[in-house]
């Protein structure tokens, strides 16, 4: 897949263009996502909407997690989650 410099690509785009993504690439992307979620969690954030449409690529190597719109702070009470 050729990544343009004018916009980022989503994991959805990668899956659609390649059909089947090679195992080594899936593992690399998965590790990057896990590291990003861990970093967010260490800052007190829970994403709550991880899906291919919310994984962005700014280049061929770097996966980024986007759309924390429905994310919550980890220190919120159970009652706050039920709202």
N, C-alpha and C positions, 0 to 999 in steps of 0.2 A: 504494500500500500504506500502510495506517495503522500507524504504529509505536506500540506501547504503551509506557507508562512503567514497567510492572511487569517487563519483561524485554527483553533484547536480541533482535534478529532475526538470522537467519543469511542468507547469500546464497542458500542453498537455498530459504528461505522466499520471498525476493523473486522468484526464478526461477519457483517454483511458482505464486505469486499473479499474476504478470504474464505468464507464458508467455514472451513475447519481451521482453527488456529493451532499451529504446532505446539506440542507439549512443552517444549523448553520456553516458548514465549508465554504460554499460559502460566507456567510456574513463576517466571520473572515478574509478570504483571501481578499475580496473586501476592507475591512477596512484597512488592511495592505498595499494594493496597493495604496489606496487613501492617506494614510499617507506618503508613499514613494514619490508619485507624488507631494504632498504638500511640502515636504522637498526639493525636486529637484527644484520646482518652486521658493521657497524662496532663493535658491542659484542662481537663474536666468536661469534655464534649463527647456526646454519643451521636453518631450520624443518623441512624434510624431509617435510612433509605438508600442503602448501597445496592446499586444495580448497574448494568452496563451503560445505561444512558448517563450515569453520574460519574463515570470514570473518564477523565479527559487526558489527552496526550498533547503536549506542546511540541514534542519532537518524537522521533522514532524510539527513544529510549526511556522517556520519563512519563510514567503514569501519575496523574494527580486526581484526588478525590474532590468532586465539586458538589454543589447544592446541599449545603448544610441547613437549608431552609426549615426543615422540620426537626432538626437536631435539638437535643436537650442537654442541659448541664447535668453532669453525673451526680452532683450533690443535691439535686431536687428530691423532694419527698415523694413517696408513693402516691399520695393524694394528688400531687401536681401532674403525675403521669396519666392519671385517670381523667383529666379535664377534657 
